[in-house]
Amino acid sequence: MAGGFVSQTPGVRNYNYKLTPKVFITCFIGAFGGLIFGYDLGISGGVTSMEPFLKEFFPHVYKKMKSAHENEYCRFDSELLTLFTSSLYLAALVSSLFASTITRIFGRKWSMFLGGFTFFVGSAFNGFAQNIAMLLIGRILLGFGVGFANQSVPVYLSEMAPPNLRGAFNNGFQVAIIFGIVVATIINYFTAQMKGNIGWRISLGLACVPAMMIMFGALILPDTPNSLIERGFAEEAKEMLRSLRGTDEVEEEFQDLIDASEESKQVKHPWKNILLPRYRPQLIMTCAIPFFQQLTGINVITFYAPVLFQTLGFGSKASLLSAMVTGIIELLCTFVAVFTVDRFGRRVLFLQGGIQMLISQIAIGIMIGVKFGTVGTGNIGKTDANVIVALICIYVAGFAWSWGPLGWLVPSEISPLEIRSAAQAINVAVNMFFTFLVAQLFLTMLCHMKFGLFFFFAVFVFIMTIFIYLMLPETKNVPIEEMNRVWKAHWFWGRFIPDEAVGVSAAELQQKAV
């Protein structure tokens, strides 16, 4: 399929290319990196609701769960139980900072391979765990794998994809995450019905499968032209660009990559330089977007969906089934973003999804408040429970085509090469830190804030929607090495971008914009 694109940003160049099978296959395999993150997100919540697992490692939680008079909001409140879930994300935070250097020096693919390998070892520890220590060591190793994969995969996809399809290809990472979640919830549904300890061991041990997929995928993948140039392989990069774009006419794009690489070599300390005023837009966005993504409250649903549904009065089997349904809906709705993000743009999906999440969260909070009040006792009828599940599905759908995929896409595409690895490391670190925080505190917050917890997250959804409306420029169809022009044309961020960073004077840019 031949193609080109027309950017709406003044001064941005147009490249000629074809959508080749090679770029499709490499991005498809590269997106496997999302599977390990998704599988863990889906598996951990289901395992922590399985009675044999709780009896083996968290007997005090099991006793509280079985108490007929226990406050519904506080049934699963245990710092040790939440540490089992959240320890992974603290490890991912630390490893993402090291992954930045490895990704820059050795290339994107080897960072992906290392992520798959450490995740594989962690899955073995968890599957054969005999005590809490083995569980936590396994979780930490899983976290190292997630940190490396989340740091390298979005950058890999953004650099491989043609500009006008970058959003769709990058969203493959989020599709893989959600697919991993769905597979995990299906596995949990069946393993939860097994007798004894075999069920949860299978659930945790099968994490080795997505780990092997990313390991073998990374071995056969080529590295990106950007990374090859950055490491001194200019001729190989040019040949790779020809292969990816399906044309020999790649001189303009290749020269842009060379220029970006030369500029990046002037930056000896990317971690220091990213603090300079000229990179202020990228720094703020790579901190704010992952922060807001976690404060949507989505991981409350993802981590603890089975636990949450049991709190709402569903049985163990029904809660796992409900979690499976919400996961399938999230997967299907993520494809909405894949097919629309490069047509309607990032801002439209961010804003529409934010409004949808805000309304549904408020409705969920009201219904739970009416049924359980502040004391956390009472019963919820089948009809009301189904309405709450429907509202959760509406909320999940809104996230799936907005903050879910775009929370990874936008930070990975907005930074120039000289700070890209550092910026993506910050993005992952902030994401993992607040993922850890939400995972660690959710059950305690639910116990103390009760139904007000949903209003808490709704306030943040309102704030982040206003933030996107005012502060995020549209980046669709803009080549990744031309992104400074977008920031220069923005009403607020333009003051931070020097004229030489866009290759034209501010007056020329303003004239073209008019």
Summary of the structure (lengths in Angstrom):
residues: 514
radius of gyration: 23.0
end to end distance: 33.4
largest distance: 72.6
contacts: 1978
relative contact order: 0.15
helix: 78%
strand: 1%
